[in-house]
Amino acid sequence: MISTRRTLAGALPRRRRLLRLGLCGAPRCDRAYVDTSRNAGRQFCSTACQNRVKAAAFRARHTNDPT
């Protein structure tokens, strides 16, 4: 993991490195990413991880739905 962060750290100027590096918010993912969004709001390493987390949350909300 540390070598991944070092590799990613070379992708941005020094002053922004710490602000733009992140770890994926998915429970079973340990990937790091460089946040290139304008507002630095990225939470997941890929759309696959994001979709997996959001689908699980949807299923959890609707599991006991009386409808």
ROSE-4610 file (N, C-alpha, C; in Angstrom, 1 decimal, always signed):
// ROSE-4610
residu = [M/M/M/I/I/I/S/S/S/T/T/T/R/R/R/R/R/R/T/T/T/L/L/L/A/A/A/G/G/G/A/A/A/L/L/L/P/P/P/R/R/R/R/R/R/R/R/R/R/R/R/L/L/L/L/L/L/R/R/R/L/L/L/G/G/G/L/L/L/C/C/C/G/G/G/A/A/A/P/P/P/R/R/R/C/C/C/D/D/D/R/R/R/A/A/A/Y/Y/Y/V/V/V/D/D/D/T/T/T/S/S/S/R/R/R/N/N/N/A/A/A/G/G/G/R/R/R/Q/Q/Q/F/F/F/C/C/C/S/S/S/T/T/T/A/A/A/C/C/C/Q/Q/Q/N/N/N/R/R/R/V/V/V/K/K/K/A/A/A/A/A/A/A/A/A/F/F/F/R/R/R/A/A/A/R/R/R/H/H/H/T/T/T/N/N/N/D/D/D/P/P/P/T/T/T]
num = [1/1/1/2/2/2/3/3/3/4/4/4/5/5/5/6/6/6/7/7/7/8/8/8/9/9/9/10/10/10/11/11/11/12/12/12/13/13/13/14/14/14/15/15/15/16/16/16/17/17/17/18/18/18/19/19/19/20/20/20/21/21/21/22/22/22/23/23/23/24/24/24/25/25/25/26/26/26/27/27/27/28/28/28/29/29/29/30/30/30/31/31/31/32/32/32/33/33/33/34/34/34/35/35/35/36/36/36/37/37/37/38/38/38/39/39/39/40/40/40/41/41/41/42/42/42/43/43/43/44/44/44/45/45/45/46/46/46/47/47/47/48/48/48/49/49/49/50/50/50/51/51/51/52/52/52/53/53/53/54/54/54/55/55/55/56/56/56/57/57/57/58/58/58/59/59/59/60/60/60/61/61/61/62/62/62/63/63/63/64/64/64/65/65/65/66/66/66/67/67/67]
x = [+0.8/+0.0/+0.9/+1.9/+2.8/+3.4/+3.9/+4.5/+3.4/+2.2/+1.1/+1.0/+1.0/+0.9/+2.0/+3.2/+4.4/+4.3/+3.8/+3.7/+2.7/+1.5/+0.5/+0.9/+1.8/+2.2/+3.0/+3.7/+4.4/+3.5/+2.2/+1.3/+0.8/+1.0/+0.5/+1.6/+1.5/+2.5/+2.5/+3.6/+3.8/+2.7/+2.3/+1.4/+0.0/-0.4/-1.7/-1.7/-0.6/-0.5/-1.4/-1.2/-1.9/-3.4/-3.8/-5.2/-5.9/-5.2/-5.8/-5.6/-4.9/-4.8/-5.9/-6.4/-7.5/-7.5/-8.2/-8.4/-9.9/-10.2/-11.5/-12.4/-13.7/-14.6/-15.4/-15.2/-15.9/-15.3/-16.2/-15.7/-14.6/-14.7/-13.7/-12.6/-12.4/-11.5/-10.4/-9.1/-8.0/-7.2/-7.8/-7.1/-7.0/-5.9/-5.7/-6.0/-6.4/-6.7/-6.2/-6.1/-5.8/-7.1/-7.5/-8.8/-8.5/-9.1/-8.9/-10.1/-11.1/-12.4/-12.1/-12.9/-12.8/-13.0/-14.0/-14.3/-13.6/-12.8/-12.1/-13.1/-14.2/-15.2/-15.2/-14.2/-14.2/-14.1/-14.9/-14.9/-14.5/-14.6/-14.3/-13.2/-12.6/-11.5/-12.0/-13.2/-13.8/-15.3/-16.0/-17.5/-18.0/-17.2/-17.6/-17.7/-16.8/-16.9/-18.0/-18.2/-19.3/-20.6/-20.8/-22.0/-22.3/-21.3/-21.4/-21.9/-21.4/-21.8/-23.2/-23.5/-24.8/-25.9/-25.6/-26.6/-26.8/-25.8/-25.9/-26.8/-26.6/-27.4/-28.8/-29.1/-30.5/-31.1/-30.4/-31.0/-31.3/-30.4/-30.6/-31.8/-32.0/-33.2/-34.5/-34.5/-35.7/-35.9/-35.1/-35.2/-36.5/-36.8/-38.0/-39.1/-39.1/-40.1/-41.5/-42.5/-43.8/-44.6/-44.1/-44.8/-44.9]
y = [-1.2/+0.0/+1.3/+1.3/+2.4/+2.7/+1.7/+1.9/+2.5/+2.1/+2.7/+4.1/+4.5/+6.0/+6.7/+6.2/+6.9/+7.0/+6.0/+6.1/+7.2/+7.2/+8.2/+9.6/+9.7/+11.0/+11.8/+11.1/+11.7/+12.3/+12.0/+12.5/+13.9/+14.5/+15.9/+16.7/+18.0/+18.9/+18.7/+19.0/+18.7/+19.3/+20.5/+21.2/+20.6/+19.9/+19.3/+17.8/+17.2/+15.7/+15.2/+15.7/+15.2/+15.4/+16.5/+16.8/+15.9/+15.4/+14.7/+13.2/+12.7/+11.2/+10.7/+9.6/+9.0/+7.5/+6.9/+5.5/+5.2/+4.2/+3.9/+3.7/+4.2/+4.1/+2.8/+1.9/+0.6/-0.3/-1.1/-1.9/-2.9/-3.5/-4.6/-4.1/-2.9/-2.4/-1.6/-1.8/-1.1/-0.3/+0.0/+0.8/+2.3/+2.9/+4.3/+5.0/+6.2/+7.0/+8.4/+9.1/+10.5/+11.2/+12.1/+12.8/+13.9/+13.8/+14.9/+15.7/+15.5/+16.3/+17.7/+18.7/+20.1/+20.3/+19.7/+19.9/+18.9/+18.1/+17.1/+16.2/+15.8/+15.1/+13.6/+13.1/+11.7/+10.8/+9.7/+8.8/+7.3/+7.0/+5.6/+5.6/+4.5/+4.4/+4.2/+3.6/+3.4/+3.4/+3.5/+3.5/+2.1/+1.1/-0.3/-0.3/+0.2/+0.2/+1.1/+2.2/+3.1/+2.5/+1.8/+1.1/+0.0/-0.8/-1.9/-1.4/-0.3/+0.3/+0.9/+1.6/+2.2/+1.1/+0.1/-1.0/-1.8/-2.0/-2.6/-1.8/-0.5/+0.5/+0.4/+0.4/+0.3/-1.0/-2.1/-3.4/-3.4/-2.8/-2.8/-1.9/-0.8/+0.0/-0.7/-1.5/-2.1/-3.5/-4.1/-5.5/-5.7/-4.9/-5.1/-4.1/-3.7/-2.8/-3.4/-2.9/-3.6/-3.4/-2.7/-2.4/-3.6]
z = [+0.0/+0.0/+0.0/+0.8/+0.8/-0.5/-1.2/-2.5/-3.5/-3.4/-4.2/-4.0/-2.7/-2.4/-2.9/-2.8/-3.3/-4.8/-5.5/-7.0/-7.3/-6.6/-6.9/-6.5/-5.5/-5.0/-6.1/-7.0/-8.1/-9.1/-9.1/-10.1/-9.9/-8.8/-8.5/-7.9/-8.0/-7.4/-5.9/-5.2/-3.8/-2.9/-3.2/-2.3/-2.3/-3.3/-3.4/-3.1/-2.9/-2.8/-1.7/-0.5/+0.7/+0.6/+0.0/-0.2/-1.2/-2.2/-3.3/-3.3/-2.3/-2.2/-1.3/-1.6/-0.8/-0.9/+0.1/+0.0/-0.3/-1.0/-1.4/-0.2/-0.3/+0.8/+0.8/-0.2/-0.2/+0.9/+1.6/+2.7/+2.4/+1.2/+1.0/-0.1/-0.2/-1.2/-0.5/-0.8/-0.2/-1.2/-2.3/-3.3/-2.9/-3.4/-3.2/-4.6/-4.5/-5.8/-5.6/-6.8/-6.8/-7.2/-6.4/-6.6/-7.5/-8.7/-9.7/-9.9/-9.1/-9.2/-8.7/-9.2/-8.8/-7.4/-6.8/-5.4/-4.4/-4.9/-4.0/-3.3/-3.9/-3.2/-3.6/-4.2/-4.6/-3.4/-3.4/-2.3/-2.6/-3.9/-4.4/-5.4/-5.5/-6.5/-7.9/-8.1/-9.4/-9.3/-10.4/-10.4/-10.0/-10.2/-9.8/-8.3/-7.6/-6.1/-5.6/-6.3/-5.9/-6.1/-7.3/-7.6/-6.6/-6.2/-5.3/-3.9/-3.4/-2.1/-2.2/-3.3/-3.4/-3.6/-4.3/-4.5/-3.2/-2.4/-1.1/-0.2/-0.2/+0.6/+0.2/-1.1/-1.6/-1.2/-1.3/-0.9/+0.6/+1.4/+2.8/+3.2/+2.5/+2.8/+2.4/+1.3/+0.8/+1.1/+2.0/+2.4/+3.1/+4.1/+4.9/+4.5/+3.2/+2.8/+2.7/+3.4/+3.4/+2.1/+1.1/-0.1/-1.0]
